[in-house]
């Protein structure tokens, strides 16, 4: 068995690649994490950390946003994400919908990527609103369904359904990292891939 002789164009590929995607992370802050009911919180944190580590491993641009830190009403991004994204400066905002913040949208567009991988708290609000706006502007949106959470299971599922009905493409974190890796002959990321996957599956 042989790998493909010619690698598909990583910028034009319909699947996600490190060259055509950006990762957007919204509001993984202590108060929001504590309010999540739709999944177990430790699993949620492990999964979103795996997503962030995957972006770092494959050199995918990351746009990190927080809400109400500068006003003193909210705490910064959780420590677990800060540790794996040491070079990423959060864009703080007051708007509930990050797509209504000019600095945030400018950072997304500056990445030059049209495929947007999104993780957020809460699914029904801080994921759904910017996802719907980005879709309306012609971006492809990929919510990572096991790295987002809502204030109830119903709210979480309704938020994801609304995004999917508008054209969003749901994925899981393990699907994401495998889509980036794609071929075991890409040896330079195999060890990092294995570390991410097995640390998350067997924490």
ABEGO torsion letter per residue (X at the ends): XBBBABBBBAAABABBBAAABBBBBBGBBAAAAAABAABBAAAAAAAAAAAAAAAAAAGBBBBBBBBGAAAGABBBBBAAAAAABAABBBBBBABABAAABAAAAAAAAAAGBABBBBBBOBAAAAAAAAAAAAAAAGBBBBBBAAABBBABAAAAAAAAAAAAAAGBBBBBAAAAAAAAAGBAABAAAAAAAAAAAAAAABX
